Amino acid sequence: MAKKEEYGNQSIQSLKGADRVRKRPAVIFGSDGIEGCEHSVFEIISNSVDEAREGYGNEIIITAYSDHSIEVEDFGRGVPLGWNENEQRYNWELVYCELYAGGKYDNNNDASNYTYSLGLNGLGACATQYSSEYMDVTSISGGKMSSISFKKGEPAGELTVGDIPKGKKRTGTVCRWLPDLEVFTDINIPLEFYRDMLKKQAVVNKGLRFRLRWQNGKAFDEYEYIYENGIVDYVAELAGQDALTQPVIWSTETSGRDREDKDEYKLLCDCAFCFVSSSDINNVIEYYHNSSFLEHGGSPEKAVKSAFVAEIDKYIKAQGKYLKNESKISFKDIQQNLVIVTNS
């Protein structure tokens, strides 16, 4: 048995650069398996969603190639890649090579570029780049096309800037990359992941069209997801012909704080629901926060249960519908015929 080295001052190490993600991907993505690889894909898509949420572009194209590489194309403002005078560094380096760098930290400011965004921590684009075998980024903005390439977390060339090719007078970002098998144990992301994830994103981002291109041999199978009116259209779809009531949607925008010594944060919330007649449609209740599906409900579930029970209980009392000694209505009495989706 080999003798252990002495544990002392020289034993402490600091991971630098791409190794901060490549050696411990589960810290960022939650797993070094297929789930982590899927998470890394969502990080890039979420940046495109954020652009569309701010009113820049209404379509996102996702292409999954048979070699397991992925391409995400949006029609937003184009990620800034050029020189940043304030930071004295290039933005391509900040966005794709520096953890905790981004343009979404000041989102409580009314003048912010992003009011409500999925990504807040400046981690996603960089972490996905770090965990890739290669990544190629092209940004179209300001009348120019800029490109930069990376390999295994390091720049593979200089930033190139040129004129936009004829017929491509638009803005946006195109990112293509291959997850690295040296980082993830599995990069074979199944079609079902893309279809489920993109449908959920369409549900909570009304009017945003997601086009999925899945390579099948030399051709591509294509899928499209869009809900023009967001969650209320989804509730109508779920209820189908069994709807007892027309789907309705409530929306509110407000602000609040968790503690008196903390700044206020902004809240945007939509709630759509209807009641159905068929007992075959049970517990179709879904909660979303920052475009993520909350499998276990969390705070939105507590709020929904409390609100529905309180309002229906108040109505029953006002109408004198409770029988003598009958217990107060509970959420279990309501949920069997309730279809509800919230998005905050």
C-alpha positions, -999 to +999 in steps of 0.1 A: +000+000+000+014+033-011+022+057+017+000+088+018+015+121+012+016+145+042-014+167+044-001+202+048-001+237+034+010+226-001-019+201-003-046+227-011-053+232-048-073+258-067-090+247-099-086+273-127-102+280-161-121+251-177-111+227-150-135+244-126-163+227-146-146+199-165-133+182-133-166+187-113-195+191-138-220+179-112-214+210-092-228+232-120-251+208-138-263+185-110-248+154-126-220+142-147-244+118-165-271+123-192-291+146-168-262+170-165-256+169-203-293+178-208-290+206-183-261+221-202-282+222-234-310+240-215-285+266-204-279+277-240-315+276-249-325+296-219-303+325-231-322+325-264-355+324-245-344+354-224-339+374-256-373+365-269-389+374-236-375+409-239-391+412-274-361+403-296-371+374-319-401+351-318-385+319-330-357+296-317-344+267-339-328+237-321-309+212-343-298+179-328-273+162-350-266+124-352-230+130-340-246+143-307-237+179-315-263+206-309-270+239-326-292+266-311-302+296-333-321+326-322-331+360-337-323+382-307-299+410-305-268+389-309-246+382-279-219+409-276-185+394-284-163+425-289-142+447-266-156+457-233-140+490-222-154+488-186-139+453-180-109+458-203-115+424-218-133+410-248-169+400-241-165+366-257-140+359-229-163+371-202-194+353-215-178+320-225-147+317-204-156+335-171-180+321-145-203+347-130-200+371-159-232+383-177-256+410-184-285+400-161-273+410-126-291+444-126-325+430-135-343+450-107-333+482-125-360+494-148-333+502-174-319+467-173-316+447-205-334+418-189-364+423-166-375+387-161-348+361-172-342+324-168-305+328-163-293+350-135-259+338-124-237+342-154-228+305-154-247+287-182-229+298-214-195+295-198-201+262-181-215+246-213-186+259-233-161+245-207-178+211-208-178+209-246-154+191-270-158+221-292-181+252-294-186+276-323-204+309-317-216+333-343-232+366-334-250+389-358-254+425-345-246+461-354-245+452-390-215+428-385-211+391-381-186+380-353-174+345-347-153+327-321-144+290-316-134+270-286-120+235-280-121+217-247-128+250-228-101+271-245-103+295-274-093+278-306-086+310-326-091+347-327-124+366-328-133+373-365-155+402-375-169+406-410-198+419-430-231+400-429-235+378-460-259+389-486-295+379-477-288+376-440-297+411-429-308+401-394-296+398-358-292+368-336-268+342-322-260+307-335-242+284-312-231+248-321-212+226-297-205+189-289-207+179-253-175+162-242-174+125-232-144+134-210-168+155-189-201+136-192-205+099-190-233+100-216-240+126-243-267+106-262-296+129-254-328+113-264-354+129-287-380+127-259-360+151-237-360+178-265-397+173-272-408+174-236-385+203-227-394+224-257-432+219-253-429+230-217-410+261-228-436+269-254-463+266-228-448+292-205-434+316-232-466+325-251-462+333-288-426+320-289-421+293-316-397+265-310-385+245-340-368+212-334-347+195-361-337+159-353-312+144-377-325+110-389-300+097-414-294+123-440-327+140-434-342+159-404-374+151-386-390+184-377-413+193-347-428+226-338-441+239-305-460+272-300-489+283-277-500+317-289-517+325-256-495+305-234-508+286-204-545+293-211-542+275-244-524+246-227-552+243-201-578+242-229-558+215-246-556+195-214-593+198-207-604+191-242-641+182-245-645+175-208-643+211-198-672+221-175-660+257-174-642+279-200-605+282-192-597+316-176-564+333-169-554+357-142-523+377-144-506+401-119-473+420-118-461+433-084-431+436-062-421+425-027-393+416-004-384+387+018-368+409+046-370+445+054-332+449+049-334+434+014-342+452-019-376+446-035-378+421-063-403+420-091-429+393-095-449+384-126-474+356-122-500+340-145-526+314-134-549+296-158-575+270-149-609+254-156-630+226-141-636+193-160-663+167-158-644+135-164-628+118-135-603+104-160-586+138-160-572+138-124-548+162-109-537+179-140-519+205-120-486+220-131-465+248-116-436+266-134-411+291-121-385+309-143-397+285-171-387+255-150-413+228-143-417+224-105-421+187-101-428+190-064-449+222-065-431+244-040-444+277-030-468+281-059-485+249-049-490+261-013-505+294-027-529+277-051-542+253-024-547+281+001-564+304-024-588+279-039-598+264-006-604+299+009-624+312-020-646+282-024-652+279+013-663+315+014-687+309-015-702+278+001-707+297+034-723+327+016-747+304-002-755+283+029-745+251+012-727+234+041-748+207+057-750+206+095-718+194+111-702+190+076-664+197+077-648+225+058-639+218+021-604+207+015-582+208-016-587+171-021-623+179-027-614+203-055-584+188-073-601+158-089-619+181-114-594+209-116-570+216-144-546+244-134-513+257-146-493+286-130-463+304-144-443+328-123 
